[in-house]
Amino acid sequence: MTAENLSALALSLRVAVVATLLNAAIGIPLAYVLARRRFRGRGLLDLLVTLPLVLPPTVTGYYLIVLLGRRGWLGGPIYGLTGWSITFTWYAAVVAATIMALPLLVRTARAAIESVDRDLEKAAFTLGRSEWRTALEVTLPLARNGILAGLVLAFARALGEFGATLMLAGNIPGRTTTVPLAIYTSVQTGETGDALVLVAMLTVLSCVVLIAAARLGARAT
Amino acid sequence: MTAARLDVSIRTTLPGFTLDVAWTAGDGVAVLFGPSGAGKTLTLQCLAGLIRPERGRIVVDGRVFFDSATGTDLRPQERRVGYVFQGYALFPHLTVLDNVAFGLRDRPRAERSGRATTVIERLGLGGLEGRYPRELSGGQRQRVALARALAIDPALLLLDEPLSALDRPTRESLRDELRAVLTDWGTAAVVVTHDFTEAYRLADRIVVYREGRVIQSAPRSELLWQPASESVARIMGTRNVLHGTVLKATPDRIQLRWRGQTLEAVNSPSRAYLPAPSSPIAFFIRPEYVRLIRKDRGAPDPNHHMNLMSGTVVSQTDFGATWTLAIRLDEPGEPAQGAYDLEVEVPRLVHEILELDRDRRWQLSIHRGSIHVLPA
């Protein structure tokens, strides 16, 4: 394997792992809140989280630029203050992968949390547990397999993210070129041989992920 | 009556349903009895603090759990109420020991397992500490749920249809066991059931629910013999609920006309009911309190037998230990209950001795104390 391909693979794994960790940190509480709380703006939150699942990834990427780019709503002030922008860094690839993977985790985890018998939570309340402790000791452990399945899917999505990553992080060899981008570049430049190895690796990985998710899903019920 | 340990008055509205109840209970077991959808479980959830009623007041042993007037509303965590859910709601990922010890988290470790083990032993669950709920029988699960609720030394124990998840033989033996446990622990308890036998076996006091309201609250024997109204009698599954016309009512007797007969009933000494003559009146006759008179005894003595009538057995049903006879009176006109006027229940032995299989025509007598008038 070429040095470029190796570095693309290393970057992809790093991005996917960090994005999955971020997904766990944001997505599990989000799934819990959407499953168990009724509040104003719940529908809107649900819509925002789910949107990247149906929007073309380039559109999601465009919104991320509007938000985080050098002249973006959030990115602009940051650039003005520090002279630094997230665009065209590997952090941008992480952000893109996280946002694109989030709906997969949230939807799977939410369904798992909703399937936990509410009487179990009520029982925990009468036995002195706060809602927070009940979530940690009862709800989340019982939804564990569904949450793990969601994380596996999120990891796979993060690993394969292309469109939004290209928009926000670009395709800079050695810095932001992840495996899907490397495959695209290889095909564009006619170096299909190089790409084949990466294609095979992503295919095998995806199969493993699907099988793992299916097994976890089966145990969850 | 002892001072009320439990004073409940709540009103809350759900889409298409209003719960508006008030009742009190002393020591022992109060059973909320009534058809499903009457608001019994909703009441339990309000008692536990899982649902907040719109208005009302809940006081347990002098502690105010809820009072809409002062804005008091203790969280379920603060109420110390043991709740046994209908499906038991045992934590499937925890062992029996961890389930029972779940409510003891704030206690020191040693005390915690000591207390859990004591409760487990006392409920006859010794040896099952390491099992998971899925590895237990229905009866064992019920006892684990009870143990978990009792472990926290609750101020009040709530049980929602505690026996409905069990098959019939288990249910009957556990019913008496549950009664023994409740008496043994002496914790004030509220039990929800829609089964009258269960209610009667478990209760000291029965609170009858119907469509979100309490239609009677009374000690269980009073309820059995003096239902407050026809609808209470019907919810209890009382048989031979009949309608007649008042002839004369005095504080100790009521004369009434029914199916061409003049019947005499005892008026309730504790709450005499004095309807006006010729007003309609509902009453019931327990099937096991109707006497069949043998013909070979000669003419019945009117001083001994009262409310005499004659009729024909139109059908009979074998219930094993007893037989139920459907009797149609020798009177023209429509029978009171479809094809027959009265249901009569006789023990199997009596059925054999009287040769009821061969003889269809009988004289009946009903003691005036066995005709129970139902206030309108």
Chai-1 contact restraints between the chains, C-beta under 6 A:
chainA,res_idxA,chainB,res_idxB,connection_type,confidence,min_distance_angstrom,max_distance_angstrom,comment,restraint_id
A,D119,B,F85,contact,1.0,0.0,6.0,A-B,restraint_1
A,D119,B,A89,contact,1.0,0.0,6.0,A-B,restraint_2
A,L120,B,A89,contact,1.0,0.0,6.0,A-B,restraint_3
A,K122,B,L50,contact,1.0,0.0,6.0,A-B,restraint_4
A,A123,B,A89,contact,1.0,0.0,6.0,A-B,restraint_5
A,F125,B,P76,contact,1.0,0.0,6.0,A-B,restraint_6
A,F125,B,Q77,contact,1.0,0.0,6.0,A-B,restraint_7
A,T126,B,A48,contact,1.0,0.0,6.0,A-B,restraint_8
A,T126,B,P76,contact,1.0,0.0,6.0,A-B,restraint_9
A,T126,B,V81,contact,1.0,0.0,6.0,A-B,restraint_10
A,T126,B,Y83,contact,1.0,0.0,6.0,A-B,restraint_11
A,L127,B,F102,contact,1.0,0.0,6.0,A-B,restraint_12
A,L127,B,G103,contact,1.0,0.0,6.0,A-B,restraint_13
A,G128,B,Q77,contact,1.0,0.0,6.0,A-B,restraint_14
A,G128,B,G103,contact,1.0,0.0,6.0,A-B,restraint_15
A,P141,B,H93,contact,1.0,0.0,6.0,A-B,restraint_16
